[in-house]
Amino acid sequence: MPKKTKAIKKTDVKAQKAWLKKVDASLYQIEIKEINKTILIVGEGQTEKLYFESFPVLTLTVEAIDLKGQSKLKLIESTTLIIDNSDTKYDEVWCVFDMDFKQGEKEFSDFDNAITKGKSLGYNIAYSNDSFELWFYLHFNYTEQQHHRTFYYKFLGEQWNLNYEKDGKAYKFCQTIYSKLENDENSSQANAIERAEKLHNDQITFPYHEQNPISLVYQLVSYLNENKRK
């Protein structure tokens, strides 16, 4: 089991609060943390929502919303509406979506324009091409080949012994994906981050829809990791 942790505000440390002197070092690993922040993650499906909600963050409140699939520009617009109608002041806003090869150039334009629009509004855009599942795949292997999402579905299905496209999208299974990746001896989140960053750096000058394979999910994961329990 991980060590119990207790977040302490920097202001309390400076003021030498009396209760700090009573903390038993054998019970708590003391961490100096910033005051709790709240981030908004808006995605296209429950896979993303439940995966990000599974991160054991300590100093961060994660509000993840599943918009259940729509155009990418519409997702950006919906994100703005969520923010405008919320009483919460979000410290970070992340939009998570992937590319869909269904409508050709129309889809390319929607993808590129959504990323540009989101960035102009100050949102962080964790886009993937062709699929969010590329991020899971990178925990196991590196690839520079442009695969259709069915390639990643097939690999993950074989890895986890199920029909990923059907059963891998089920609510209960999606709740377990984070722990499966963490506990699989063949999986490495650190390697996934390194591989995804390399893919990004190698294609950063290309138009967004031409960046393939790519997953900027590594940037959001790295941010969440900064706020995890130690």
ABEGO torsion letter per residue (X at the ends): XBBBBBBBBAAAAAAGBAAAAABBAAABBBBBBBBBBBBBBBBABAAAAAAAAABBBAABBBBBBBAGEBBAAAAAAAAAAAAAABABBBABBBBBBBBBBAAEAAAAAAAAAAAAAAAAAGBBBBBBOABAAAAAAAAABBBABBBBAAAAAAAAAAAAGBBAAAAAABAAAAAAAAAAAAABAABBAAAAAAAAAAAAAAAAABBAAABOBBBAAAAAAAAAAAABBX
